[in-house]
Every structure is written in C-alpha cells, then in structure tokens.
Amino acid sequence: MDSKAIADSLRKLASDKSKRNKTGILREVFDDIEACLAAGISQTDVVKVLNDHGLEMTYGTFGTTLRRLRLQRDKRSTANRQPATRQKADPIGRSDENTASVETEAQADSSGGQPDNQQTIFNPSDLRELLNKKVDLVALAKIGKELNRKRKHEKRGD
C-alpha cells in the first residue's frame, strides 16, 4: 500500500470542483463571503457572483447553507476552547496575582485593620442557590419597619 499515492489521489479529488457539492465549495470561500456580508454587501449580490462563477444556487439555498456553515464553525470553535483553570472565582475575571495585589492594597489603605473596599470573592453556585430561594417579603418588610423605627428613635435621642 502506497500511502503517498493515496494522499496524492485524495488531494486531487478534493481540488476537483466538479466532484464537490455546493456546501464544500462554499466552505472553501466562507471567510470571503463573511467578509463581503460584514462590509454591507447583500446576500443577493453574493449569490449573483457565485452564479456567475458556475455555482448555480438560489437565494434560499445560499441562506440555508450559510446558516449551516456558521453553526458548524461555532461548534468547532466551542469544541476547540480549552476550559479555563481557576483557583478562585473572581467576579471581575482577574488572575490570582491581580486579586492578591488588590487585596493587599485594600488592606494597606485601610484604617484599623479593616479594608475599605475589598473585593468579595464568591462561588457562582452560591449565587445560583441564592437566586433559587424563595424570598419572604412580609418578613423583610417587618425587619425594614423595625430598622426605620430604631433609626428614627436614635435621631430623636441625639
């Protein structure tokens, strides 16, 4: 078995446009099509150019094929992304070194050992858990009224 001859035959077959389907040909010029569309060229004009070059295609077929190619591209780009490793969950997306320096600066600027504006590091699953909890508005209203009474009483006492 001659693997070089097989590879050459496959390359020749891939370059033969008469053997390829419309999707394969569009995939080859996909970036150029996207560039035209991004520049404001209408899909109708792109279809006319494709038809002028021998790729007979209706506007509907072009739209459907373009959607499929975009979905394939998005799936590939999502699959190629490496999952980010995280030691700490940071709502701003800073690295651990940056988080540590912000915390150190906040502690250095603080008076009495209490940081003035320290960033809170939280776990996203904790946030999801909080969002899924039922809120007792009646109990919160009672607490709010109590706090307002205490504040008014403190102001009168001053």
N, C-alpha and C positions, 0 to 999 in steps of 0.2 A: 504494500500500500504506500503510495507516494503522497505524503501529506502536503508537500509543496504544490503539486499538480492540482490537488483538490482545492487548496486555498486559492490558487490562481483561477480555477474554474468558477468558484463561488464569487470571487471579486468581479469577474467578467459578467456573471449572471446579475449581480447587484447593480452594475453600471448600465446594463441593457434596459433602457427605459420602456421598450415595447413589452417587456415581461413583467413590469411593475404595475401595481394598482395605483389608483389616484391618491390614496392616503399615503402611500410610500413616497410618491413624488412630492406631495405637499409637505410631508415631514422633512424632506431634504431642504426645502426653501422656506420652512416655517418661520425662522428668525427674520428673514427678509419680509415675509408677509406681515408679521407682527410690527416690524419697523415702519412699514407703509401705513398700517392702520393707526399706529401711535402718532404718526405725522399728520393724520387727518384725512388720509385717502379713504374713500368709501369702499365698502366691500364689493359693490357693483363694479367699480373701476378695476379692482384687483381681479375679479372674475373675468372681466374682459381681457386683461393682459394674459391670464392663464389660458383662456380660449384661443387667443392669438398665437400662442406658442404650442398649440396642439393638445392641450389638456382640456378636452371638452367636459365642461362641468356647469351645472345650473347653479343659480344663486343659493337655492335651498340645500343642495348637496354640499356646496362650499361651506355654508354656515354650520351644518351638522358635522362635517369633517373637522372644521376648525375647533368646534367645541370639544370633540373627542380628543384631538391632539393636545388641546390645553389641559384637559383632565389628565391625560397620560403624563404630561410634563409636570403637573402639580403633584401627582402621585410619586413620580420619580424623585422630585426634589424633596418631598417629605420623607421618603424612604432613605435618602442619602444623608439626611441630617443626623448628626451624632447627638445622643442625649447628653445634655449638659450635666456635669457632675457638680453637685452643690453640697458644701459642708453646712452652710447656714442658709435659711430662707431670708432673703432681703427684699422688701417691697420695692426698692428702687433699682435693684439689679446690680449693685456694686459687688466687687470681689471682696474676699475676706480681708485683704490688706487694707483696702479703702475703708471698709467698715470699721476695722480696728483703729485706723487713724482718726476717723470721725469721732469714735467713742472716746479716744484718748484726748482729743482736743476739747470735747464737751466736758470731760472731767477736769481738765486743766483750767478751763474758763469758769468753772462753777465755783460758787462760794459755799463754804461749809460742807464740802464733800458731796453735795447734791448736784448732779448735772442739770444744766438749764434746759437744753434742747437735745436730749439723747434720742437717737432713732430707736424705734421699737422693732425688734426682730420677732417675727411671728411665723407660725406654721400655717400654710394655706388650708390644711384640713381642719384646723381650729376655726378658721374663718367660715368655712363651709358649714361646720357644725353650728356655729352661732347663727348663721343665716337661716338654717333649717328649724331653729327653735321657735316655738310659739311665744309671742310677747303678750304679757298680761297688762293691757293698757290701763285697766282700772287700778291695779296695784301701783303702777307707775304714777298715775295721777295723784293718788293718795300721798305717795312719797314726795312728789313735787309740791303739793299743797303744804305739807309739813315743813319742808325746807324753806318755802316762802314765808311761812309764819315765823320760823326761827330767825330768818334774816331781818324781817320787819321788827321783831322783838329786840334783836341786837342793835339795830339802828336807833330805836327809841331809847335804849339804855345808854347810848353813847352821849 
